Amino acid sequence: MGKMTNWSQYNKALINRGSLTFWIDEQAIRSWCCSEQHGCRGRGYIYSDVAIETALVVKGVCNLSLRALEAFTPSVFQLMDVPLTLQAIAALVNVPRP
């Protein structure tokens, strides 16, 4: 490897390595909340499978606990100015769906 000559570019590259970008398309936003009923007594589902899968992917990629995920995801939505919520994901993930 040669001698580093462009230190400002190298420094920017090191900073950008820690950059995190989220992109949520309009279809995912529209289908975030579950619109179908499960047909049983009790409260229906709040979040769609897409929402739960997305949250679990973020959890795995960022190596977060479920409680940390509950705090992290709404803060990302707030920064993105996206009108979505994700609350009580720990309870949703542990409940098997039919």
Biotite code that builds the C-alpha atoms (Angstrom):
import biotite.structure as struc

atoms = struc.array([
    struc.Atom([0.000, 0.000, 0.000], chain_id="A", res_id=1, res_name="MET", atom_name="CA", element="C"),
    struc.Atom([1.316, 3.440, -0.916], chain_id="A", res_id=2, res_name="GLY", atom_name="CA", element="C"),
    struc.Atom([1.787, 6.478, 1.233], chain_id="A", res_id=3, res_name="LYS", atom_name="CA", element="C"),
    struc.Atom([-1.440, 8.353, 2.116], chain_id="A", res_id=4, res_name="MET", atom_name="CA", element="C"),
    struc.Atom([-1.447, 11.811, 0.550], chain_id="A", res_id=5, res_name="THR", atom_name="CA", element="C"),
    struc.Atom([-5.066, 12.952, 0.663], chain_id="A", res_id=6, res_name="ASN", atom_name="CA", element="C"),
    struc.Atom([-5.803, 12.987, 4.386], chain_id="A", res_id=7, res_name="TRP", atom_name="CA", element="C"),
    struc.Atom([-9.044, 14.978, 4.172], chain_id="A", res_id=8, res_name="SER", atom_name="CA", element="C"),
    struc.Atom([-10.563, 12.411, 1.784], chain_id="A", res_id=9, res_name="GLN", atom_name="CA", element="C"),
    struc.Atom([-9.324, 9.571, 4.005], chain_id="A", res_id=10, res_name="TYR", atom_name="CA", element="C"),
    struc.Atom([-10.842, 11.218, 7.081], chain_id="A", res_id=11, res_name="ASN", atom_name="CA", element="C"),
    struc.Atom([-14.215, 11.686, 5.322], chain_id="A", res_id=12, res_name="LYS", atom_name="CA", element="C"),
    struc.Atom([-14.155, 8.037, 4.270], chain_id="A", res_id=13, res_name="ALA", atom_name="CA", element="C"),
    struc.Atom([-13.594, 6.967, 7.888], chain_id="A", res_id=14, res_name="LEU", atom_name="CA", element="C"),
    struc.Atom([-16.483, 9.145, 9.049], chain_id="A", res_id=15, res_name="ILE", atom_name="CA", element="C"),
    struc.Atom([-18.809, 7.812, 6.332], chain_id="A", res_id=16, res_name="ASN", atom_name="CA", element="C"),
    struc.Atom([-18.073, 4.232, 7.390], chain_id="A", res_id=17, res_name="ARG", atom_name="CA", element="C"),
    struc.Atom([-20.240, 4.878, 10.429], chain_id="A", res_id=18, res_name="GLY", atom_name="CA", element="C"),
    struc.Atom([-23.061, 6.394, 8.400], chain_id="A", res_id=19, res_name="SER", atom_name="CA", element="C"),
    struc.Atom([-26.431, 4.668, 8.527], chain_id="A", res_id=20, res_name="LEU", atom_name="CA", element="C"),
    struc.Atom([-29.122, 5.192, 5.898], chain_id="A", res_id=21, res_name="THR", atom_name="CA", element="C"),
    struc.Atom([-32.737, 4.030, 6.127], chain_id="A", res_id=22, res_name="PHE", atom_name="CA", element="C"),
    struc.Atom([-35.140, 4.090, 3.235], chain_id="A", res_id=23, res_name="TRP", atom_name="CA", element="C"),
    struc.Atom([-38.814, 3.245, 3.610], chain_id="A", res_id=24, res_name="ILE", atom_name="CA", element="C"),
    struc.Atom([-40.927, 3.212, 0.468], chain_id="A", res_id=25, res_name="ASP", atom_name="CA", element="C"),
    struc.Atom([-44.528, 4.378, 0.261], chain_id="A", res_id=26, res_name="GLU", atom_name="CA", element="C"),
    struc.Atom([-45.887, 0.827, -0.039], chain_id="A", res_id=27, res_name="GLN", atom_name="CA", element="C"),
    struc.Atom([-44.253, -0.160, 3.260], chain_id="A", res_id=28, res_name="ALA", atom_name="CA", element="C"),
    struc.Atom([-45.667, 2.943, 4.942], chain_id="A", res_id=29, res_name="ILE", atom_name="CA", element="C"),
    struc.Atom([-49.178, 2.167, 3.657], chain_id="A", res_id=30, res_name="ARG", atom_name="CA", element="C"),
    struc.Atom([-49.007, -1.461, 4.771], chain_id="A", res_id=31, res_name="SER", atom_name="CA", element="C"),
    struc.Atom([-47.343, -0.825, 8.165], chain_id="A", res_id=32, res_name="TRP", atom_name="CA", element="C"),
    struc.Atom([-50.502, -1.313, 10.209], chain_id="A", res_id=33, res_name="CYS", atom_name="CA", element="C"),
    struc.Atom([-52.385, -4.576, 9.923], chain_id="A", res_id=34, res_name="CYS", atom_name="CA", element="C"),
    struc.Atom([-55.742, -4.180, 8.209], chain_id="A", res_id=35, res_name="SER", atom_name="CA", element="C"),
    struc.Atom([-56.967, -7.782, 8.369], chain_id="A", res_id=36, res_name="GLU", atom_name="CA", element="C"),
    struc.Atom([-58.805, -9.345, 11.286], chain_id="A", res_id=37, res_name="GLN", atom_name="CA", element="C"),
    struc.Atom([-57.703, -12.667, 12.740], chain_id="A", res_id=38, res_name="HIS", atom_name="CA", element="C"),
    struc.Atom([-61.262, -13.919, 13.208], chain_id="A", res_id=39, res_name="GLY", atom_name="CA", element="C"),
    struc.Atom([-60.921, -14.665, 16.911], chain_id="A", res_id=40, res_name="CYS", atom_name="CA", element="C"),
    struc.Atom([-62.081, -12.858, 20.009], chain_id="A", res_id=41, res_name="ARG", atom_name="CA", element="C"),
    struc.Atom([-59.841, -10.202, 21.481], chain_id="A", res_id=42, res_name="GLY", atom_name="CA", element="C"),
    struc.Atom([-57.787, -7.392, 20.112], chain_id="A", res_id=43, res_name="ARG", atom_name="CA", element="C"),
    struc.Atom([-56.707, -7.660, 16.504], chain_id="A", res_id=44, res_name="GLY", atom_name="CA", element="C"),
    struc.Atom([-53.210, -7.364, 15.187], chain_id="A", res_id=45, res_name="TYR", atom_name="CA", element="C"),
    struc.Atom([-51.702, -3.890, 15.256], chain_id="A", res_id=46, res_name="ILE", atom_name="CA", element="C"),
    struc.Atom([-48.746, -4.261, 12.896], chain_id="A", res_id=47, res_name="TYR", atom_name="CA", element="C"),
    struc.Atom([-48.480, -6.104, 9.607], chain_id="A", res_id=48, res_name="SER", atom_name="CA", element="C"),
    struc.Atom([-45.999, -8.872, 8.931], chain_id="A", res_id=49, res_name="ASP", atom_name="CA", element="C"),
    struc.Atom([-43.975, -6.368, 6.891], chain_id="A", res_id=50, res_name="VAL", atom_name="CA", element="C"),
    struc.Atom([-43.612, -4.116, 9.931], chain_id="A", res_id=51, res_name="ALA", atom_name="CA", element="C"),
    struc.Atom([-42.537, -6.956, 12.213], chain_id="A", res_id=52, res_name="ILE", atom_name="CA", element="C"),
    struc.Atom([-40.093, -8.373, 9.654], chain_id="A", res_id=53, res_name="GLU", atom_name="CA", element="C"),
    struc.Atom([-38.606, -4.923, 9.062], chain_id="A", res_id=54, res_name="THR", atom_name="CA", element="C"),
    struc.Atom([-38.157, -4.373, 12.779], chain_id="A", res_id=55, res_name="ALA", atom_name="CA", element="C"),
    struc.Atom([-36.486, -7.754, 13.200], chain_id="A", res_id=56, res_name="LEU", atom_name="CA", element="C"),
    struc.Atom([-34.100, -7.082, 10.308], chain_id="A", res_id=57, res_name="VAL", atom_name="CA", element="C"),
    struc.Atom([-33.103, -3.764, 11.914], chain_id="A", res_id=58, res_name="VAL", atom_name="CA", element="C"),
    struc.Atom([-32.689, -5.598, 15.223], chain_id="A", res_id=59, res_name="LYS", atom_name="CA", element="C"),
    struc.Atom([-30.372, -8.137, 13.631], chain_id="A", res_id=60, res_name="GLY", atom_name="CA", element="C"),
    struc.Atom([-28.333, -5.688, 11.565], chain_id="A", res_id=61, res_name="VAL", atom_name="CA", element="C"),
    struc.Atom([-27.833, -3.235, 14.430], chain_id="A", res_id=62, res_name="CYS", atom_name="CA", element="C"),
    struc.Atom([-27.486, -5.996, 17.069], chain_id="A", res_id=63, res_name="ASN", atom_name="CA", element="C"),
    struc.Atom([-30.190, -4.472, 19.287], chain_id="A", res_id=64, res_name="LEU", atom_name="CA", element="C"),
    struc.Atom([-32.219, -5.975, 22.087], chain_id="A", res_id=65, res_name="SER", atom_name="CA", element="C"),
    struc.Atom([-35.994, -5.784, 21.726], chain_id="A", res_id=66, res_name="LEU", atom_name="CA", element="C"),
    struc.Atom([-36.213, -2.935, 24.242], chain_id="A", res_id=67, res_name="ARG", atom_name="CA", element="C"),
    struc.Atom([-33.502, -1.014, 22.411], chain_id="A", res_id=68, res_name="ALA", atom_name="CA", element="C"),
    struc.Atom([-35.379, -1.646, 19.158], chain_id="A", res_id=69, res_name="LEU", atom_name="CA", element="C"),
    struc.Atom([-38.510, -0.099, 20.686], chain_id="A", res_id=70, res_name="GLU", atom_name="CA", element="C"),
    struc.Atom([-36.570, 3.109, 21.339], chain_id="A", res_id=71, res_name="ALA", atom_name="CA", element="C"),
    struc.Atom([-34.456, 3.081, 18.189], chain_id="A", res_id=72, res_name="PHE", atom_name="CA", element="C"),
    struc.Atom([-37.171, 2.607, 15.570], chain_id="A", res_id=73, res_name="THR", atom_name="CA", element="C"),
    struc.Atom([-39.439, 5.528, 16.571], chain_id="A", res_id=74, res_name="PRO", atom_name="CA", element="C"),
    struc.Atom([-36.419, 7.831, 16.732], chain_id="A", res_id=75, res_name="SER", atom_name="CA", element="C"),
    struc.Atom([-35.497, 6.862, 13.160], chain_id="A", res_id=76, res_name="VAL", atom_name="CA", element="C"),
    struc.Atom([-39.093, 7.466, 12.049], chain_id="A", res_id=77, res_name="PHE", atom_name="CA", element="C"),
    struc.Atom([-39.071, 10.862, 13.747], chain_id="A", res_id=78, res_name="GLN", atom_name="CA", element="C"),
    struc.Atom([-35.807, 11.844, 12.033], chain_id="A", res_id=79, res_name="LEU", atom_name="CA", element="C"),
    struc.Atom([-37.218, 10.713, 8.683], chain_id="A", res_id=80, res_name="MET", atom_name="CA", element="C"),
    struc.Atom([-40.506, 12.564, 9.351], chain_id="A", res_id=81, res_name="ASP", atom_name="CA", element="C"),
    struc.Atom([-42.430, 9.357, 8.669], chain_id="A", res_id=82, res_name="VAL", atom_name="CA", element="C"),
    struc.Atom([-45.785, 9.014, 10.465], chain_id="A", res_id=83, res_name="PRO", atom_name="CA", element="C"),
    struc.Atom([-45.164, 5.474, 11.756], chain_id="A", res_id=84, res_name="LEU", atom_name="CA", element="C"),
    struc.Atom([-44.904, 3.987, 15.222], chain_id="A", res_id=85, res_name="THR", atom_name="CA", element="C"),
    struc.Atom([-43.578, 0.753, 16.607], chain_id="A", res_id=86, res_name="LEU", atom_name="CA", element="C"),
    struc.Atom([-44.562, 0.153, 20.209], chain_id="A", res_id=87, res_name="GLN", atom_name="CA", element="C"),
    struc.Atom([-44.647, -3.032, 22.249], chain_id="A", res_id=88, res_name="ALA", atom_name="CA", element="C"),
    struc.Atom([-42.715, -4.953, 19.604], chain_id="A", res_id=89, res_name="ILE", atom_name="CA", element="C"),
    struc.Atom([-41.420, -7.338, 22.271], chain_id="A", res_id=90, res_name="ALA", atom_name="CA", element="C"),
    struc.Atom([-44.953, -8.531, 22.969], chain_id="A", res_id=91, res_name="ALA", atom_name="CA", element="C"),
    struc.Atom([-45.765, -8.819, 19.258], chain_id="A", res_id=92, res_name="LEU", atom_name="CA", element="C"),
    struc.Atom([-42.703, -10.816, 18.347], chain_id="A", res_id=93, res_name="VAL", atom_name="CA", element="C"),
    struc.Atom([-43.294, -13.448, 21.006], chain_id="A", res_id=94, res_name="ASN", atom_name="CA", element="C"),
    struc.Atom([-46.919, -14.102, 20.003], chain_id="A", res_id=95, res_name="VAL", atom_name="CA", element="C"),
    struc.Atom([-47.225, -16.804, 17.324], chain_id="A", res_id=96, res_name="PRO", atom_name="CA", element="C"),
    struc.Atom([-49.480, -16.008, 14.412], chain_id="A", res_id=97, res_name="ARG", atom_name="CA", element="C"),
    struc.Atom([-51.814, -18.611, 12.865], chain_id="A", res_id=98, res_name="PRO", atom_name="CA", element="C"),
])
